């Protein structure tokens, strides 16, 4: 049995899973964003609880126990807030990403201004405009922009799944 024959079912299954995931991303981007926000909230809650338990159990040996316990409590509370307020989480995270993008745009414009007499500044200006547009969009409506990103990821996953399935069934090119 050739190696191809052994991995063909796995490749076909992976292709189908990618297609299904892509369809879910395309069909319900808002729900996917909310699920991801809740998932991140759950992970942060578990990390916070784990930190609290670890510090409590090893209280006598840990040097910065007060700081680490406070960090665990903050993470737990933040995670719980994220679990029960996914739209707020998405908006907050999107706004932070938007502010960072706007700061990167300012950096690109300042770099273009500094180099205007010595180099071609067109790439820096284009990069600044892209960062600025993305940042303004994110700050204005983070949920919409994140949904657009999820749709784009869904398209990619769907196309990748189709390509995996076609490769497994017909092309034998891996």
N, C-alpha and C positions, 0 to 999 in steps of 0.2 A: 504494500500500500504506500503510495507516494505521500509526501508531506502535505501536498495540496488536498488530497482526499480526506486527510484527517482534520484539516482546519476549515474545510469548506462549510460544514454545518455551523461552526462557530462564527464564521464570517457572515453567513446568511442571517443567523440570529442577531448578530451585532447590527447588521444593516436594517433589519426589521425594527429593532429597539430604537435605533437612531431615527428612523422614519416616524415611529409612534411618538417619540419625544418631540420631534420637530412639529408634528401635527398638533400636539398638545400646546406647544409654545405659540403656534400660529392661531389656534382656536381660542385660547384664553390667556393672553399675555398679562392681564391684570391679576388673574388668579395665580399665575406662576410667580409674579412679583410678590404677591402677598405670601405665598407659600415659602419663597426664599427668605422673606423678612422674618416669618415665624420660625423657620428652620435656624436662621442665624441667631434669633432670640433664644431658642432652645439650647443651642450650642453654648452661647454665652452664659446662660443660666447654669448649665451643667458645669462649665469651667469655674464659675463663681462658687458653686456649692462644693466642688472638689477642692478649691483653694481654701475655703472655710474649714472643711473637714481636715485637710492636710495640716493646716496651721494649728488647729485645735488639738489634734492627736500628737503633734510634735512640738507643743508649746514651749517646753523647757529647753529644747535644743535649737530652735530657730532664733536667729539674731534679730531680724527686723519683723518680729511677729505682729506687732501692732499695725504696721504699715501693710503687711501682707494680708492680715485679717480684714482691714479696711478695704483693701483692693478686692478681696473676695466678696465682701458685702456689697460694694458698689457694682461689681460685675453681676451679681445675682439680681439686684434690684433693676439694673439696666436691662438684663435679659428678660425679666418678667414683664417690664414695660413694653419691650419689643414684642414679646409673645402676644400680648393682648391689644396692641395698637400697631398692626402692620402698616397701615397707611401713613401714620405718623413717622414710623421708622423709615419707610421708603422716601418720604418727603425730606426728612432730616438728612439721611445719607445722600440723597440726590442733591440737596442744597450744599452740603459740604463738598461734594464732587464738583458742583458748579462753581463754587467759590475758588476751589483749587484751579479749575480750568481758566477762570478769569485771571487769576494771578499768573498763570503760565502765559496767557495772552499778553498781559502787561510786560512780562519778562521778554517775550519775543519782540514786541514793539520797541522796548528799550534797547534790545540788542540790535535791531535794525537801525535805530537812530544812531547808536554808537558806531556802527560799521558802515554807515551810508556813503562815506567818501572812500572807503578802502575795499569794499567787497560788494558782490551782488546780494542785495537785501531782500529780493523778491521772495525767496523761500521762507525767510523769517517772517515777512509780512503775511504771506499766505497761511503759515502755521499759526500766527497770532490771530488771524481772522477766524480760522477753524476753531481754535480754542475759545475765542470770544463768543462765537455763535453757539457752540455747544454749552458753554458756561451759562450764558443768558437763558438758553432753553431749559437747562437743568434747574436754575434758580426759579425761573418763571413757573414751570410745571414739571417737577421731577417725575411724577407718576407717569405722565404722558411720554416723556423722553425715555424713561426706563422701559416702558411698554414697547416703544419703537425698537429699542435695542433687543428686547426679548423676541420680537417678531423677526428681526434680522438673524438672530441666533437660530430661531426656528426654521427659517429658510435654509440656512447653512446645514442644520442637522438633517432636514428632509433631503436635501441634495446629497449629502454625505451618505445617508442611509440607502438611497437609491443606487449610488455608485458602489457601495459595499455589496449590496444584493446583486447587482449586475456583474460585478467582478467575480463573486462567488459562483453565480449560475452560468455565466457565459464566457467571460474574458480570461480567467485563469492567469491574471497578471500580478499576483502578489507572491 
